Amino acid sequence: MKRLFLLFLLLKATLFVIAQPVSQGIPRGAILYNEQGLRVNSPQKATYYRVLSVDRKGQRLFHDYYISGELRAEKYYLTLNKANANQTILTGVCRTFYKSGRVESVMLYDRGKANGRAVSFFPNGKVGMKLFYRHGVLDGACYTFNENGQLEYTTIWKNGLKVKELKGGRDYYIDSNTKKDAFCEQFGGEKERIEQISKDTEYTHSSSVNNAHVKSNGELNSPKIHSEHFSLKKESKKLVVEDVASTKLPKGIFSFSYLYDLLSNSDHSTQEMHFFDTLSAHYHLEVFQMINGYGSQKELIYHHSMDYDVHSGLDKVTGSNPRQIGFWGNLDNNRFTVQRINLFTWSENEMLLFAKEAVSNGYKVLGGGDYKEQNGNFILEPSAGLNKNMGRDVVLTFTFDPNLYAGLYHIQMDIR
């Protein structure tokens, strides 16, 4: 089954608006934008248009509509840049919608940074992922579901660092009495139910997290995961790769197209172990570590001028120009199936070139905007229908913080 990975955020009070087509065309005063978020002067050049408004509390928000009339997004903001939509500073609840009218994602911003719960939904209305952000980075428990609503993975983050991951788990956002997630009940699911709820309720920050899941100081309680489910083991060696020159693979910088094909194409994602040795050598990464996860789960790490400290769970820079690639998946005898790829690089240029290649292949910034103006923190998702031509959907999460990941640029590739 496909898995959805996304990033979303929530903050203070909002007026709930239901996705529905505009019946009378583009209204007077609407701001027209192209796909890059730049203002244009005619509908023929526009991908969507923006209508400014205020809610009943006097808070400023806008609604973006596809040029065909369906609601595309509803977002609250502090400052608005009419010439460049990417430079608008968001705050509060921000949502995107499928053309069908269902909610695609709910995001909460605080003065331009993700802060609070975040939820994404499949087109059928089922929850795809539940995240929690604090001051722009992941923090606490994150849950990934399949399209049937089954919890597939639980990951625990602390100040932007992933500290644990396991299959399955327990969704601590589910209320023990109602057996429901109040936040998802309010903002997701069937359109008819959303319409009824929106008539009677307003969102407040205090309801963004299940009270049973919050400490007295407001911090998120992460679910307890027994240590026997997740252990780390380090195995290091110097690679000896033969016949590298005869293998037709990309050399030097990380290649989106090649790594995308490896992850998205089920015919290519399972390989013999020596394949990953050879591939990593072509990226000039020749020191190897294996991290043991849950059951048969492993992460194969290849790096240069870096080391992963098993005891602290931190990456350490040991020399100049540090870079690393990690393949997360399942090992069966000597065959490894990739389910996720992690990239780390010291080079902002290498990170931007990777993003540029993805965008040129039909990817777009989640929530809109220009990836070059996001300071290394954004998500790229495939445009609708792209997977029909390219394989399984893969979502790209870009993260940069001088205090995280040894100050390196991090790119995570996940099957959705």
Secondary structure, DSSP 8 states (H G I E B T S, - for coil): --B--------S-B--------SSSS-TT-EEE-TTSBB-SSGGG-SEEEEEEE-TT--EEEEEEETTS-EEEEEEEEE--SSBGGG-EEEEEEEEE-TTS-EEEEEEEETTEE-EEEEEE-TTS-EEEEEEEETTEE-EEEEEEBTTS-EEEEEEEETTEEEEEEES---TTS-TTT-S-HHHHHHSS-HHHHHHHHHH--B-GGGSS-GGGB-TTS-B------GGG-------EE----SGGGS----SS--HHHHHHHHH-TTTSEEEHHHHHHHHHHTT--EEEEEE-STTEEEEEEEESEEEETTTTEEEE-SSS-EEEEEEEEEETTEEEEEEEEEEES-HHHHHHHHHHHHHTTEEETTS--GGGSTT-EEEEE-TTTHHHHSS-EEEEEE--TTSGGG-EEEEEEE-
